[in-house]
Amino acid sequence: MTIASDVKQSLASLKGVEASLSSLALRTLDFESKRTLHETMMILHEVVTDLKKRIGEIEHEEFQYKGF
């Protein structure tokens, strides 16, 4: 497995965690838990955004990784 595919697999996993946090935040009734889940989801969203940028850099620098 290449580094690019590892990074993309990590991105997919993080998106899954982000979706789970969002779902939990919507379903919970406790305000404090809802706030904490939402804050965590927002931090994770920043990580996902940064990782997407890094994938673009990897694909730009190493053309053989494009599309993996």
GIRAMO-V539544 format. One record per pair of residues at least 24 apart in sequence whose ideal C-beta (glycine too) atoms are under 8 Angstrom apart, sorted by the first residue. I is the first residue (numbers start at 0). GAP is how many residues later the second one is. D is the distance in whole Angstrom. If there is no record, write none. Layout:
i:gap:d
I:GAP:D
I:GAP:D
//
This chain:
i:gap:d
1:63:6
1:66:6
2:55:7
2:62:8
3:51:7
3:54:5
3:55:7
3:58:7
3:61:3
3:64:5
4:60:8
4:63:5
6:44:7
6:47:7
6:48:6
6:51:7
7:47:6
7:60:6
9:41:7
10:37:7
10:40:5
10:41:7
10:44:7
13:30:6
13:33:6
13:34:5
13:37:7
14:33:6
16:27:6
17:26:5
17:27:6
17:30:6
//
